[in-house]
């Protein structure tokens, strides 16, 4: 076994927007629990992201002997999987070792079989944190990172998380553990040493060593907690006022356009989807959209028949051409376009908000720590489902439009049923119909890709998810119109 420490940082620097977050950070982490404390916004989570590999340093040397397990602040459990499926995700490629590893990890943090069968949203905050710890333990990683593991929990739940961290350490001897926290009681209970991230120098400084943390009795833990509280009272800067300067409108528009059009790069990560997620996405994108598509088609066909009939009656006093004209309008032009516009709003909003929430809750980063990509796991089944569902729903809308047209032609205009049935598809050309289905297919690809790209940018809160959803809907509508224009030009030239 290699004698090199699992984690080494030498002179590591990282900044954003010209502002230094970390500058010359040195850290050597061996088989121990190192706890990093410091003010909010001081760079503690950035430090974890560098070690996890989700960020790259701007300067210095960073060596990590992986794989790396990460327990994110909000858990980042995959909410569309059960807890058991979350725990087995790291072993998705080796089912033989999966069940035993899942059982061992669940036992280490005190998860019962009933917890494993539940979805993450059905668990309390403390149990979700324990499930996140168990998922990180499944691979027995040599490096384990915790980002605010007790944030948002009461004292009793925080104590249980501390016990889970210690149990996890016993389950994987020799593991290097790095914990970022504001919880001084947790630091006193689990740390072998405590480091302070200085917000002025942007570097790590030793605060408490093994000797100062040796006393784990209740009085000793209380004394350590008071020492940390006193240090923060003396050294932490007051909260800064939020900035009031707004980004120039031109820059915001340019950035929003660039984010919206960045979808093409996500397509490089597409992989053939598994049957189960593809079926679920076909249900989400296609089946749940069908009732509204049918209702829209009925109204569209009825209104179109009445409008065409009104014009024919006024100009020629003859409604016989109406069925054939209705069929051409629905199958050659309006059906695919209307389907694309409708689904751009419904499907685009759903995809952008779902992906945006997952991104904000760092489920995308959790996937990357397990060697997977969001494009392969999320985008691939969505993309294929869009290619299948959009043309099928266009056919559904066109069929419903014929029914609506029939109701208008026979029921409201008082015409003959046989005349409608014999002539409604008379002038519909198979080639033009196939071209319409191709338009719907391309529109599906455009809408899904733009919506995914918008959601993947939503990293800064619920307002970012809202903006991503708006961009997805607007981008999808414009994309559907652009596809219609391009195919119209192609059809005109041909």
N, C-alpha and C positions, 0 to 999 in steps of 0.2 A: 504494500500500500504506500502511496506517495506520502512523504513527510511534509510536503508543502502545505501551508495553511489553506483552507478552502477559499478564503476571501482576502485579497490584497488590494488596497487602494493606495497609490503613491502620487501625491500632487494633483489629484483629480479636481477638475474645474468644470462647472456647468452654468450656463446663463441663458436667459430668454429676453429677447428684445433689447439687447445691449445692457441688461442688468444682471450682475453676478449673483447667482444663488449659492453656489459652492465654489470655493477658491483655494486650491492647494490642500485638499482634504487627504489626510493620511489615516489609514485604518488597516490593521491586520487582525483577522478574526479566525480564531481556532475553534477547538471543541469547547465552547462556552456559550453563555447567554450574555450578550452585550446589549444594553438598553441605551437608546439615544433619546435625550430630552431636549427641549428648547421651545421657543415661542412659536406660535402658529405663523405659517408663512415663511419660516426660516430656512426651509429646504430639506426637512426630514423626509418627507415623502419622495422628493426628488432623489435623495440618497438611496432609498429603497428601490426606486425604479431603475437606477443605474446598476445596482447589484442584480436586480431581477432580469436586466437585459431589455426592458421596454424603452429605455432611453440610452443614448450613447454619450460618453463624456466629450466635452470640448477640448480638454487638455488632460495630461497625466496618464498614468498607467492603471488599468483596472483588470485584475485577473480573478476569475471566479471558477472554481472547480465544481461544475454542475452535475446533475440538474438542480434547479433552484425551486423550492416550494414557496408559495406566497399566500399569506392570509390577508386579503384586502380588507380595508376598513369597513366596508359595507358587505363583506362576505364574498360578493361577486359570484354567488352560486347561480347556476344556469336555471332560470325560473321555469323553463319548459320541460325540465327533467325532474324526476323524483330525487330525493336525497341519495338513495342508493345508486341511481344512475349518475349523479354528480360525483359520488365517490369512486365509481368504477371508470369514469371518463379517462383518467390518466393511463389506465390499463386497457383502453379500447382495442389496442392492437394485439394484446396477449391475454385472451380470456382465461387461459389456464391458471395464471397467477392472480386473476382479478378477485375472485370471491374470497380467498383467504386474506388477501391484502385489505379488502374492504372490511371484513369482519375484525381484523386486528386493529385497523385505524378507528373504527367505530367504538370498539371496546376501550381503546386508549383514552378517548375523550368522553365516555359515558353516554353514547347514543344507543337507545333501545331499538329493537326491531320495528316498533311502531313509528319511530322517528324516521327510519330509513324508507318506509313506504310512503311517507308524506311528501308533498311538494314544499319547497323552501318557504313559500308564502304562508303555509299553514303552521309554521313553527314560530316560537317566540324569538326575540332578538338574541337572547343568550344561546338558545339551541342552534340558531343559524350560525352564530360564531363558532360553536363547537363543530358543526358540520363542515364549516370552511377549514377549520384546523385539521379535521379528519381527512378531507380531500387532499390537503397539502401533504399529509403524512403517507398517503397510499404508496407513493413512489419511494418512500424512505430517502428523501433527498439529503445530500450532505450539507446543504445550506437551506435554512428555513427563515423566512422573513415574516414579521408581523407588523401590520400598519394599524395602529390604534385599536388593538384587539378588544378593549373594554369600552370604546366610545359609545355613548348612548345607553349604557347599562347601569342598573342600580348597583349598590355596593355588594349585595349578596350575589348577584349574577357575575359581577366583576371578579369576586373571589373564586367562583366556580371556573371562570375562564383561566384564572391564574393556575388553579389546580390542573386544568386541562393542558396548559402549556408545560407544566412540570411533568405531567404524565407523558406527554408527547416526547419530551426530552429523554425520559427513561426508556421509551419505546425505541428510540434510535440513538444508541450511544455514539459518541464522537461527532455529533451533529453541531455545526456552527449555526447559532441562532442570533438574529438581529431583530430587536424589538424597538419600534418607535411608539412613544406614548406620552400623554400628559397625566397619566394616572400614577401618582407617586407611590401609592400603596402597592400597585402592581410591580413597579420597578423595584421596590424594596423586597418584594416576595420572590421574584424570579431571577434578578440580575446577579451575574458574577462580577460585573463592573458596569458603571454608569458613565456615559459620555455626554457632554453638553455641546450642542451645535450653536456656536456663538453667532448671533445675528449680525454683528458688526464685521467680524473677521471672516465669516462664512466658512469656518473651519471647526473640526471636532477638537474638544479639549477634555482631558480626563477629569472626572468629577469625583467619583467614588470608586475605590479599588476593592479587590477581594477581601482585604482585612476589614475595611469599614462595613462590608456587607456580610461578614461571617456570622453575626448573631441573628439567627432566624427565629428566636423566641418572640412572643408577642411584644414585650417591652423593646426588644431590639428592632423589630420591624417598625414600631411606632416611632422610635428615635430616628431611624433612617428616613421615614416619611417626613418628619419635621425638619430634618436637615435639608432635604430637597426643597421643601416649601420655603424655607428661609433663603436658600440660594436664589430661587426664582423671584422672591419678593425683592431681593437686593439687585438682581441683574437683568431681569426681563424689562424690555422697553415698553412704554405705554402703547396701547393700540393706535395705529396711525389712522388718520382720517382718509376715507375713500377718495380717490381722485375724481375730479369733476370734469376734466377735459374729455371731450368726445372725439372719437376718431372721425376724421373728415368724411363727408358723405361719399365723395368719389372713391376713397380708399375702401370704405365699407362695401360699396357696390361692386368694386373690382374683386374684393375678396369673396363676396357672396357668389359672384359669377364663376370665379375660379373653383370654389368649393363644389358648386353645382355641376360644373363640367368635368370634375375630376373623376367621374364615374368610370371612364375608360380604363384607368389604371387598376381599378378593382377587378375588372374582367380577367386580368391575367391570373388571378387566384382561383378561378372557377375550377371545380373538380366534379366528376360524375357523382350526383347525390345518391345517398342510400334511399331505399324504397320507402322506409317509414317517414323520414322527414319530408320527402317529396309528396307523399300522400297527404300529410298534414298540411303542407303548403297549398296543395291543390284544393283542399277543403277551405282553407282560409281565403285564398285568392278567388277560386272559382265557384265552389258550391254555395258559400255564404253570399256571394254577389248575385247568384242566379235569380232569387225572388225579385230584387229591385230591377234587374235587367228585364225580366219578363214584364213587370208592371210598366217600365219605361217603354218597352217595345209596343205594348198594347196601346198606350197613349200616343206614341209616335205614329203608329200605323193609322189609328183612328183620326188623328188631327191631319195627317198628310192626305188621307183619302178625302176628308171633308174639304181641305184647301184645294186639292186638285179638282175635285168635283165641282166646287164653286166656280173655279175658273173655266172649266169645260162647259158648264151649264150656261155661264154668262156669254162665252165667246161662240159656242157652237150648238148649244142646246142639245148636247149629245154626251152621255156619260159612258158609252161603250169602251172608249180607250182607257178609262181610269184604271182598271186592274193591271193591264200591262205596264202602264206608266208607274204604278205603285211598286210593282215588282222590280223594275229597273232602278228606281230611286233607292229602294231598301238594299238590294243586293250589290249594286254597283257603287253607291256613293254613301248614303246617309248611315246605313247600318254599321260598317266598320268605323267610320269617323265618330258616330255617337257613342259606340261602345268604348272606343279609346278615350274620349273625353270623360265619360262617366267613370271609367275605371281609373283614369289618371287622378281623379279626386278621391275616390274611395280607397283604392289599393295604394296609391301613392302616399296618402296620409297615414294609412295603417303601417306600411313598411317603414316610413321615415320615423314615426313616433316609436315604434317597437325597437328598431335598431338604435335610435337615439337614446332611449332609456337604458338599453343594454350597454351602450358605449359609456354613458354617464356613470353607470354603476360598475364600470370597469370589468364587465364580463368579457369584453374583447381582449383586454390585457390578460385576463385569466386564461383564455384560450391559448394565447401566445406562450404563456409559461408552460403549457402542456404540449408544445410543439405543433399545435393546430393553428389555423388562421380563420378569422371571421368570414373571409370570402368563401373558404371551402365549406364551413359549417353552416353559415347563415345565407350567404348570397346564392350559392349554387342551387339549393332546392327552390329558393324563391324565383330565380331566373328561369329555371326549367319549367316551373309551374306557370310562370307568366307566358312562356312560349306556347304552352298547351292550352291554358285557360282563356286567353284573350281571343283567339280565333273561334274557339268553341262557343264562348259567350256571344261573339258577334253573330254566329249562326242562330243561337237562341233568341237574340234580339230580333233578328230578321224574321224568324218564324213567328214570334209573338207579334211583330209588326204586321205580318200577313193576316193574323187573326183579328188584330185591331182594325186593319183596313177592311176586312170582310164585314165586321160589325158596322163600320161606317157606311160601306157601300150598300149592304143589304138592309140593315136595321134602320139607319137614319136617312139614307138617300132613296130607299125603296126600290132597289134594283134587283135583278134576277140572280139567284145563287149560282145557277149553271154558268151564266156569263162570267162570273168572277172566277170560278174554279177552272174554266177552260182557257182563260186568257191571262191569268195573273203572272204566270211564269213564261209566257209566250216569247217575250223579247229578252229574257234574262240569258246572258251569254256565259257559258261555263268559264271561259277564259277570264272575263271580267270579274266573275264571282271568286275565282281562285286568287286573282290579284287583290281583291278586297280582303280575303283571308290573310294573304301575305302582309297587307298593310296592318291588319290587326296584330299579327305575330310580331312584326318589327316594333309596333307601338308598345306591345307588352315588354319587349326587351328594353326599350328606351325608358318607359315609366319605372320599371323595377330598378334599373341601374341608377337612374337619377335619384330615386327615392332612397336607395341604399346609401349612395354617396352623401346625400344630405344628412341622413341619420348618423353616419359614421363620423361626422364633424361635431356632433353635439356632445361636447365634453365638459361644459361649464354650467350645468344646472338646468332646471325646468324651462327657463326662458330660452335657452339654447335649443332644447327639444322643440319648443313651440316655433321658433324661427326655422328650424330644419323642416318641420312639417309644412309650414307655409311655402318654403322654397321648393319642396318636393311637389306640392300640388301645382304651383305656378309653372315649375319646370316641366312637369308631366303634361300639363295642358298645352304649353308651347311646343313640347316635343311631339305630341299627337298631331297638332296642326302642321308642324314641319314635315312629319312623315306623310301626311295627306297631300301636302304641296308637292313633295318630291315624287311620290307615286303618281300624282295627277299629271306632272310634267312628263314623266316617263310614259304614261299611257297616252298622252297627247302626241308625243313624238312618234311612238310606235304606231 
